[in-house]
Amino acid sequence: HTRNRRYTWRARGRKQQARMRTRTMETPSSSSPSSLLFIFLYLLLLLVVSPVSGVYIPPPPSGPVYFLETFTFPNWTDTWVQSHNPNITGTFVRSTPTPPKGIFNDFGLVTSTPNAPYAIAAPISPPIIVPKDKWLVLQYEVHIQRNLKCGGGYIKLLPEIEDLSQFSSTSPYLIMFGPDKCGESSKLHFIMRYKNRLSGEWTEHHLLSRPMIRLAKDDKKPHLYTLVIRPDNTYTIEIDMREAKTGSLLQDMDPPFTPPKMLDDPTDERPSSWDDREEVPDTTATRPDWWDDSHEQYVLPLGARKPAAWREDLDFLVPDPGDARPADWVDDEDGIWEPKMIHNPACVANQCGKWDGRKRNPKWMPPWEPPMIRNPSYQGVWRPRQVPNPHYYEEQDPYTGTMQQKIGGVAVELFTTNRGILFDNILVTSDKEVANDYA
């Protein structure tokens, strides 16, 4: 992916420098155009790959792009606007990976505050409308540097928003794409917001069967995520330049882009006498005379005594002395660390801990309740009557419906329990080859 390819490119660049130096020593200077071009390329290569330059200068894209952000220079805040919304407490910073890996001084956008919501956005100026015959390609890199318990790594494409300083999770967007993890659940979001051509109402449409992703605790490598949407209403999702899913917007999104033909009648009300209970208590049943629920469920058997060898001063489970606290564990982000528990080796025959000799009482009965029978008055589940949807139409081109909206910005909006999620190399274009070359 991007970072590994850059590292390889840099290594090759060093070999090329050595060959250039040897050739320069062996060849007399010349003022021919080819010699001048050679010297220019040599100096440019030194500027790009040498640590002396202070920061890594990524190569330019091989073709036109709508948006490109590499966070190379400190003036990135001239473009990106951190949200001042009172509900946003997280702060993004520009930083290199920790510990530094990959290319020397390659910067990215990093979450710096644990257990916080984040929101930051950059305008696309002027706003773009993707031509009807062009693709939309969104590609970027995410590096989850710490053990992620819960958090996102997704990007949003925005409509025109006047005040990005108030951007938050409730702000409108056009497309949301990227990974998300909470607990053991990992998923890859792909959501399109779509405007009904008749009603003007916006609705969210989620990818039904999302690609499986694995954000393991020990996976601290950067990953490249790519979304391609085409004018024929097909899409492709790639992870690290490998296809993860491809399909049709008309078949794979929930709810479908075509509105329902019929709707619930909002004026229809459920009758107060409607009975939707499938079963009811049998009112003819009576409690048997022999039913006695006065006994305790657990009792101490007659003559039961605590064994003489029982050790109440010892715990049945003790911390595993071989379970060491991870070096990168941070209580504020990962929770209070606790070692796993094992059986106490000093506990003989499991005779330790608080002694409780009670047994289940064979005479115990639960409180008596009448049996349930089928409800003779059952009418089924009530549903309002259906009426024709005045905003129904057969949607055959959701791509145009969304892409003909002005795309006015790129944003990162998420909640995470961990700091250290790095975003880099955010690219929006209509040319997949340009995205491939840049990756």
C-alpha positions as CSV (number, residue, x, y, z in Angstrom):
1,H,0.0,0.0,0.0
2,T,1.0,3.7,0.0
3,R,3.5,3.7,2.8
4,N,5.3,0.4,1.9
5,R,5.5,1.4,-1.8
6,R,6.9,4.8,-0.8
7,Y,9.6,3.1,1.3
8,T,10.6,0.8,-1.6
9,W,10.6,3.8,-3.9
10,R,12.9,5.7,-1.5
11,A,15.3,2.7,-1.3
12,R,15.4,2.5,-5.1
13,G,16.0,6.2,-5.1
14,R,19.1,5.8,-3.0
15,K,20.5,3.2,-5.4
16,Q,19.7,5.6,-8.2
17,Q,21.6,8.3,-6.4
18,A,24.7,6.1,-6.1
19,R,24.6,5.3,-9.8
20,M,24.1,9.0,-10.6
21,R,27.1,10.0,-8.5
22,T,29.3,7.4,-10.2
23,R,28.2,8.5,-13.7
24,T,28.7,12.1,-12.8
25,M,32.3,11.4,-11.7
26,E,33.1,9.5,-14.9
27,T,31.4,11.8,-17.4
28,P,32.6,15.3,-18.1
29,S,30.1,18.1,-17.7
30,S,28.0,18.9,-20.7
31,S,25.5,21.6,-21.6
32,S,23.5,19.4,-23.9
33,P,19.7,19.3,-23.2
34,S,19.8,15.6,-22.2
35,S,22.5,16.3,-19.6
36,L,20.7,19.3,-18.2
37,L,17.5,17.2,-17.9
38,F,19.5,14.4,-16.2
39,I,21.0,16.9,-13.7
40,F,17.5,18.4,-13.0
41,L,16.0,15.0,-12.3
42,Y,19.0,14.1,-10.1
43,L,18.5,17.2,-7.9
44,L,14.8,16.7,-7.8
45,L,15.3,13.1,-6.6
46,L,17.7,14.3,-3.8
47,L,15.1,16.8,-2.7
48,V,12.3,14.3,-2.5
49,V,14.0,11.3,-0.8
50,S,16.7,12.9,1.3
51,P,16.1,13.2,5.1
52,V,18.0,16.5,4.9
53,S,15.0,18.1,3.4
54,G,13.2,17.8,6.7
55,V,10.0,16.3,5.6
56,Y,9.0,13.7,3.0
57,I,7.7,15.3,-0.2
58,P,5.4,12.9,-1.8
59,P,5.4,12.7,-5.6
60,P,2.6,14.6,-7.5
61,P,-0.4,12.6,-8.8
62,S,0.0,11.3,-12.4
63,G,-3.3,13.0,-13.5
64,P,-6.0,15.4,-12.5
65,V,-7.6,15.1,-9.0
66,Y,-10.5,16.9,-7.3
67,F,-8.8,16.7,-3.9
68,L,-5.5,15.5,-2.4
69,E,-4.2,15.9,1.1
70,T,-0.9,14.4,2.4
71,F,-0.4,16.6,5.5
72,T,3.1,17.3,4.3
73,F,3.4,20.9,5.5
74,P,2.7,22.6,8.8
75,N,0.2,25.0,7.2
76,W,-2.3,22.2,6.8
77,T,-4.5,24.1,9.3
78,D,-5.0,26.8,6.5
79,T,-7.2,24.2,4.8
80,W,-8.6,22.0,7.5
81,V,-11.1,23.3,10.0
82,Q,-11.3,21.7,13.4
83,S,-14.9,21.7,14.7
84,H,-15.8,24.2,17.4
85,N,-19.0,22.4,18.1
86,P,-19.4,22.1,21.9
87,N,-20.1,18.3,21.5
88,I,-16.7,17.8,19.8
89,T,-14.0,17.4,22.4
90,G,-11.3,15.5,20.4
91,T,-8.4,17.4,18.7
92,F,-6.5,16.3,15.6
93,V,-2.8,16.9,15.3
94,R,-0.3,16.5,12.5
95,S,2.2,13.9,13.4
96,T,4.4,11.0,12.1
97,P,3.6,7.4,13.1
98,T,4.5,6.3,16.6
99,P,6.9,4.5,16.7
100,P,8.2,6.0,13.4
101,K,7.9,3.4,10.6
102,G,8.0,3.6,6.9
103,I,9.2,6.8,5.2
104,F,11.2,9.4,7.2
105,N,9.1,12.3,8.3
106,D,5.9,11.3,6.5
107,F,3.2,13.1,8.3
108,G,-0.5,12.3,8.8
109,L,-3.6,13.5,10.6
110,V,-3.8,11.9,14.1
111,T,-6.3,11.6,16.9
112,S,-4.7,12.9,20.1
113,T,-7.4,12.6,22.7
114,P,-8.8,9.2,24.1
115,N,-12.5,8.7,24.6
116,A,-13.6,11.6,22.5
117,P,-15.7,12.6,19.5
118,Y,-13.8,14.2,16.6
119,A,-14.8,16.3,13.6
120,I,-12.6,18.1,11.1
121,A,-13.3,19.1,7.5
122,A,-11.6,20.7,4.5
123,P,-13.4,22.5,1.7
124,I,-13.2,21.5,-2.0
125,S,-13.0,24.8,-3.7
126,P,-14.7,25.3,-6.0
127,P,-17.2,22.6,-5.2
128,I,-17.4,19.8,-7.8
129,I,-20.1,18.0,-9.7
130,V,-18.8,14.7,-11.0
131,P,-19.6,14.5,-14.7
132,K,-22.3,11.9,-15.6
133,D,-19.9,9.8,-17.6
134,K,-17.0,9.9,-15.0
135,W,-16.2,7.6,-12.1
136,L,-15.9,8.7,-8.5
137,V,-12.8,7.4,-6.7
138,L,-12.2,8.0,-3.0
139,Q,-9.0,6.6,-1.6
140,Y,-7.1,7.2,1.7
141,E,-4.9,5.5,4.2
142,V,-5.6,4.6,7.9
143,H,-3.0,3.6,10.4
144,I,-4.4,2.3,13.8
145,Q,-1.3,2.6,15.9
146,R,-2.7,1.4,19.2
147,N,-4.9,-1.5,20.4
148,L,-8.3,-0.2,19.2
149,K,-11.2,-1.0,21.5
150,C,-13.9,1.1,19.8
151,G,-13.5,3.7,17.1
152,G,-13.8,4.6,13.4
153,G,-11.5,5.3,10.6
154,Y,-13.9,6.5,8.0
155,I,-14.1,9.5,5.6
156,K,-17.1,11.6,4.6
157,L,-17.7,13.6,1.4
158,L,-19.8,16.6,2.2
159,P,-22.2,18.9,0.3
160,E,-21.5,22.6,0.5
161,I,-21.5,23.7,4.1
162,E,-21.2,27.4,5.0
163,D,-19.6,27.0,8.4
164,L,-17.3,24.0,8.8
165,S,-16.4,25.1,12.3
166,Q,-19.8,23.7,13.5
167,F,-19.4,20.4,11.6
168,S,-20.5,17.4,13.7
169,S,-22.1,14.0,13.5
170,T,-25.4,15.5,12.7
171,S,-24.2,17.5,9.7
172,P,-25.3,16.4,6.3
173,Y,-22.9,14.3,4.1
174,L,-23.1,12.6,0.7
175,I,-20.9,9.5,1.1
176,M,-19.4,7.8,4.1
177,F,-16.8,5.2,3.7
178,G,-14.2,3.4,5.8
179,P,-13.6,0.9,8.6
180,D,-15.2,0.9,12.1
181,K,-14.5,-1.3,15.1
182,C,-16.2,-1.7,18.5
183,G,-15.4,-4.7,20.7
184,E,-15.2,-7.8,18.6
185,S,-17.2,-6.3,15.7
186,S,-15.3,-4.9,12.7
187,K,-17.1,-3.6,9.7
188,L,-16.5,-1.5,6.6
189,H,-19.0,1.3,6.1
190,F,-20.3,2.4,2.7
191,I,-23.3,4.7,3.0
192,M,-24.8,7.0,0.3
193,R,-27.2,9.7,1.1
194,Y,-29.8,10.2,-1.6
195,K,-32.3,12.9,-2.4
196,N,-35.8,11.8,-3.6
197,R,-36.4,13.4,-6.9
198,L,-40.1,14.1,-6.1
199,S,-40.2,14.9,-2.4
200,G,-36.7,16.3,-1.9
201,E,-36.3,14.1,1.2
202,W,-32.8,12.8,2.0
203,T,-32.4,9.2,3.0
204,E,-29.4,7.0,4.0
205,H,-28.7,3.8,2.1
206,H,-26.3,1.3,3.6
207,L,-24.4,-1.5,1.9
208,L,-26.2,-4.7,2.8
209,S,-23.4,-7.2,2.9
210,R,-20.3,-5.4,4.0
211,P,-16.8,-6.8,3.4
212,M,-15.2,-8.7,6.3
213,I,-12.3,-6.8,7.7
214,R,-9.9,-7.7,10.5
215,L,-8.7,-5.0,12.8
216,A,-6.8,-7.2,15.2
217,K,-5.0,-6.0,18.3
218,D,-1.7,-6.9,16.8
219,D,-2.4,-5.3,13.4
220,K,-0.7,-1.9,13.7
221,K,0.1,-1.5,10.0
222,P,-1.4,1.2,7.7
223,H,-4.1,0.1,5.3
224,L,-5.3,1.6,2.1
225,Y,-9.1,1.9,1.5
226,T,-10.5,2.6,-2.0
227,L,-14.1,3.2,-3.1
228,V,-15.0,3.3,-6.7
229,I,-18.5,4.3,-7.9
230,R,-19.3,4.2,-11.6
231,P,-22.0,5.8,-13.9
232,D,-23.5,2.3,-14.6
233,N,-24.3,2.2,-10.8
234,T,-21.8,-0.4,-10.0
235,Y,-19.2,-0.1,-7.2
236,T,-16.0,-1.7,-6.1
237,I,-14.3,-1.6,-2.6
238,E,-10.6,-2.3,-2.4
239,I,-8.5,-2.9,0.7
240,D,-4.7,-2.6,0.1
241,M,-5.4,-2.5,-3.6
242,R,-7.1,-5.9,-3.5
243,E,-10.8,-6.1,-4.4
244,A,-12.9,-6.8,-1.3
245,K,-16.4,-6.4,-2.8
246,T,-18.0,-5.3,-6.0
247,G,-21.7,-5.1,-6.9
248,S,-24.7,-2.9,-7.9
249,L,-26.1,0.1,-6.1
250,L,-29.5,-1.0,-7.3
251,Q,-29.3,-4.4,-5.6
252,D,-26.9,-4.1,-2.7
253,M,-28.2,-1.1,-0.7
254,D,-30.7,-1.0,2.2
255,P,-33.2,0.5,1.9
256,P,-33.4,0.4,-1.9
257,F,-33.2,3.7,-3.8
258,T,-36.6,3.1,-5.3
259,P,-39.2,4.3,-2.8
260,P,-42.0,1.9,-1.7
261,K,-45.1,1.9,-3.8
262,M,-47.4,1.8,-0.7
263,L,-47.1,3.6,2.6
264,D,-48.8,3.3,6.0
265,D,-51.8,5.6,6.2
266,P,-50.8,8.1,8.9
267,T,-54.5,8.8,9.6
268,D,-55.3,5.2,10.4
269,E,-55.4,4.5,14.2
270,R,-55.4,1.2,16.0
271,P,-58.8,0.5,17.5
272,S,-58.8,0.4,21.3
273,S,-60.6,-2.9,21.3
274,W,-58.0,-4.6,19.1
275,D,-56.6,-7.8,20.8
276,D,-53.2,-8.9,19.6
277,R,-52.4,-11.3,22.5
278,E,-51.8,-14.8,21.0
279,E,-52.1,-16.4,24.5
280,V,-53.9,-15.5,27.6
281,P,-54.1,-17.1,31.2
282,D,-56.6,-19.8,31.6
283,T,-59.2,-18.2,33.8
284,T,-60.9,-21.5,34.6
285,A,-57.7,-23.0,36.1
286,T,-57.4,-23.2,39.9
287,R,-54.4,-23.7,42.1
288,P,-54.0,-27.4,43.2
289,D,-54.4,-28.1,46.9
290,W,-51.0,-29.9,46.9
291,W,-49.1,-26.9,45.5
292,D,-46.8,-25.5,48.2
293,D,-44.6,-22.6,47.3
294,S,-43.6,-21.7,50.9
295,H,-40.3,-23.6,50.8
296,E,-36.9,-22.0,50.2
297,Q,-35.2,-23.0,46.9
298,Y,-31.9,-23.8,48.6
299,V,-31.5,-25.2,52.2
300,L,-28.6,-26.5,54.3
301,P,-28.9,-30.3,54.7
302,L,-29.4,-31.7,58.1
303,G,-26.0,-32.3,59.8
304,A,-24.0,-30.6,57.0
305,R,-20.7,-29.1,58.3
306,K,-17.8,-27.3,56.8
307,P,-14.9,-29.7,56.2
308,A,-12.0,-29.3,58.6
309,A,-9.6,-28.7,55.7
310,W,-11.7,-26.0,54.1
311,R,-9.7,-22.7,53.7
312,E,-11.9,-19.6,53.7
313,D,-8.7,-17.5,53.9
314,L,-7.7,-18.6,50.4
315,D,-9.3,-17.4,47.2
316,F,-10.3,-20.1,44.7
317,L,-8.9,-18.0,41.8
318,V,-5.7,-15.9,41.9
319,P,-4.0,-13.6,39.3
320,D,-1.8,-15.5,36.8
321,P,1.8,-14.5,37.8
322,G,2.9,-15.2,34.2
323,D,0.4,-12.7,32.7
324,A,2.4,-9.4,32.3
325,R,0.9,-6.0,31.6
326,P,1.5,-5.1,27.9
327,A,4.1,-2.4,27.5
328,D,1.8,-0.2,25.4
329,W,-1.2,-0.5,27.7
330,V,-2.7,2.9,28.7
331,D,-5.4,2.8,31.5
332,D,-7.2,5.9,30.2
333,E,-7.7,4.3,26.8
334,D,-7.6,0.5,27.4
335,G,-9.3,0.4,30.8
336,I,-7.8,-0.7,34.1
337,W,-5.5,-3.6,33.3
338,E,-6.3,-6.8,35.1
339,P,-4.3,-10.1,34.7
340,K,-6.2,-13.2,33.9
341,M,-7.2,-15.4,36.8
342,I,-6.1,-19.0,37.3
343,H,-6.9,-21.8,39.9
344,N,-5.1,-21.1,43.2
345,P,-2.4,-23.8,43.4
346,A,-2.6,-23.6,47.2
347,C,-6.3,-24.6,47.1
348,V,-6.4,-28.4,47.7
349,A,-9.3,-30.3,46.3
350,N,-11.1,-27.0,45.5
351,Q,-11.7,-26.5,49.3
352,C,-11.2,-22.8,49.6
353,G,-13.2,-19.6,49.4
354,K,-16.4,-18.9,51.2
355,W,-18.1,-22.2,52.2
356,D,-21.7,-22.7,51.3
357,G,-23.1,-26.1,52.0
358,R,-26.7,-25.4,50.8
359,K,-28.3,-27.8,48.4
360,R,-31.3,-27.4,46.1
361,N,-34.5,-28.1,48.1
362,P,-36.4,-31.0,46.5
363,K,-39.6,-29.6,48.1
364,W,-39.3,-26.2,46.5
365,M,-42.0,-25.1,44.0
366,P,-42.2,-21.8,42.1
367,P,-45.1,-19.4,42.7
368,W,-48.2,-20.9,41.1
369,E,-49.5,-19.3,37.9
370,P,-52.4,-20.3,35.7
371,P,-51.4,-22.0,32.4
372,M,-51.6,-20.1,29.2
373,I,-54.0,-21.0,26.5
374,R,-54.7,-19.8,23.0
375,N,-56.6,-16.5,23.0
376,P,-60.0,-17.1,21.4
377,S,-60.3,-13.3,20.7
378,Y,-56.9,-13.0,19.0
379,Q,-57.1,-10.7,15.9
380,G,-53.5,-10.8,14.8
381,V,-50.9,-8.0,14.7
382,W,-52.5,-4.7,13.8
383,R,-51.2,-2.8,10.8
384,P,-52.4,0.5,9.4
385,R,-54.0,0.3,6.0
386,Q,-51.8,1.0,3.0
387,V,-52.1,4.0,0.7
388,P,-50.3,4.8,-2.5
389,N,-46.9,6.7,-2.1
390,P,-47.2,10.0,-3.9
391,H,-43.4,10.2,-4.2
392,Y,-43.0,6.8,-5.7
393,Y,-40.9,6.3,-8.9
394,E,-38.7,3.7,-10.3
395,E,-35.1,4.8,-9.6
396,Q,-32.7,3.4,-12.2
397,D,-29.8,5.8,-11.7
398,P,-28.9,6.6,-8.0
399,Y,-25.3,7.4,-9.1
400,T,-26.5,10.5,-11.0
401,G,-28.9,11.4,-8.2
402,T,-26.1,11.7,-5.7
403,M,-23.2,12.7,-7.9
404,Q,-25.1,15.6,-9.4
405,Q,-25.1,17.2,-5.9
406,K,-22.2,19.6,-5.4
407,I,-19.4,17.9,-3.4
408,G,-18.1,20.7,-1.2
409,G,-15.7,19.1,1.2
410,V,-13.9,16.2,2.8
411,A,-14.3,15.4,6.5
412,V,-13.2,13.0,9.2
413,E,-15.9,12.6,11.9
414,L,-15.8,9.8,14.4
415,F,-15.7,8.7,18.0
416,T,-12.8,6.6,19.4
417,T,-11.7,5.3,22.7
418,N,-8.0,5.5,21.6
419,R,-5.7,8.1,20.4
420,G,-3.2,7.5,17.6
421,I,-5.5,6.8,14.6
422,L,-3.6,8.3,11.6
423,F,-5.2,9.4,8.3
424,D,-3.1,10.2,5.3
425,N,-3.0,10.5,1.5
426,I,-6.7,11.4,1.1
427,L,-7.4,11.4,-2.7
428,V,-10.6,12.2,-4.6
429,T,-10.5,11.8,-8.4
430,S,-12.4,10.4,-11.4
431,D,-9.5,8.4,-12.7
432,K,-8.8,5.0,-11.1
433,E,-5.4,4.8,-12.8
434,V,-4.4,8.0,-11.1
435,A,-5.4,6.5,-7.7
436,N,-3.5,3.3,-8.5
437,D,-0.4,5.2,-9.5
438,Y,-0.5,7.3,-6.3
439,A,-1.0,4.2,-4.2
